[in-house]
Amino acid sequence: MTGNPQTHLRDLLAVGDSLVQEPTGTSLVLADRLPWLADQIRADARSGRFDVWGRSTATDRTAGHRVIPPHIVQQLAALAGLTFAWPVCNAGLLHVYGYLLSATPTIHGPKRDRWLTPQLPTALGLDATAFAPWEPTSTALDRVAAVARPILNSPGDDEDVRFWCDERDGSITTRTVVVCRGSSLDAALVYGVNEGQGMRLVTMFPIAGFNAAGFDEEWIAQWLSEPPRLRYNAVALDRQAGAPLADRRVSRD
């Protein structure tokens, strides 16, 4: 895709902000107002890229409310050819494309910032624009999965992994992996769920200041102080987001 990145950013933010006000049942305005984003979603659907992602809700337990309105999820799902039962949908569709269009504030800032600022790619040792949705190399979903899947699937083989933990209950296994590349003070968290058919991605986001002044130990201690559960808005089998799990296995660097 060609064009000015600042123009693409301005258009993305403007459409995301305006869609908050659109009523349910509107036409697929994304295809008209962000054709490059719609093209990426269709390309991902044709290539089966949504298949490596699990399921998530479009509501956020931390924020206490929905972070993507139903009519936006409806439009995204239609472009991807995916069915959904509000508020649950494919995690890749929600956490990548949905978050890009989310204008809802949270205590950690806008959800879309993880893909639009250099914090996450820098934590992963990548170019600052590695996840910019308008980069011409491949779709945003494809670039995110290409980085996140090796971390999720083989954390023990990655020398930059600082912490990882599997939480389990019956046929469900979830995995949280924290990685910090080079001298970066920030870390990246990758999370996935195995519902009996292999580990699938749910989300990836930055942790600010993880590798600074003992914050990593504080963060890990806080994380482990909570009982095992489904995290980061994931759902699995018949369990809803936040549902308790039975046990955990922790690995550290």
Secondary structure as GFF3:
##gff-version 3
##sequence-region A 1 253
A	DSSP	alpha_helix	5	19	.	.	.	ID=ss1
A	DSSP	alpha_helix	29	33	.	.	.	ID=ss2
A	DSSP	alpha_helix	35	46	.	.	.	ID=ss3
A	DSSP	three_ten_helix	49	52	.	.	.	ID=ss4
A	DSSP	beta_strand	55	57	.	.	.	ID=ss5
A	DSSP	beta_strand	59	60	.	.	.	ID=ss6
A	DSSP	beta_strand	65	66	.	.	.	ID=ss7
A	DSSP	alpha_helix	70	80	.	.	.	ID=ss8
A	DSSP	beta_strand	88	90	.	.	.	ID=ss9
A	DSSP	alpha_helix	91	92	.	.	.	ID=ss10
A	DSSP	pi_helix	93	98	.	.	.	ID=ss11
A	DSSP	alpha_helix	99	100	.	.	.	ID=ss12
A	DSSP	alpha_helix	113	116	.	.	.	ID=ss13
A	DSSP	alpha_helix	119	123	.	.	.	ID=ss14
A	DSSP	alpha_helix	140	153	.	.	.	ID=ss15
A	DSSP	three_ten_helix	155	157	.	.	.	ID=ss16
A	DSSP	beta_strand	161	169	.	.	.	ID=ss17
A	DSSP	beta_strand	172	179	.	.	.	ID=ss18
A	DSSP	beta_strand	187	194	.	.	.	ID=ss19
A	DSSP	beta_strand	199	207	.	.	.	ID=ss20
A	DSSP	alpha_helix	215	225	.	.	.	ID=ss21
A	DSSP	beta_strand	234	235	.	.	.	ID=ss22
A	DSSP	beta_strand	247	252	.	.	.	ID=ss23
###
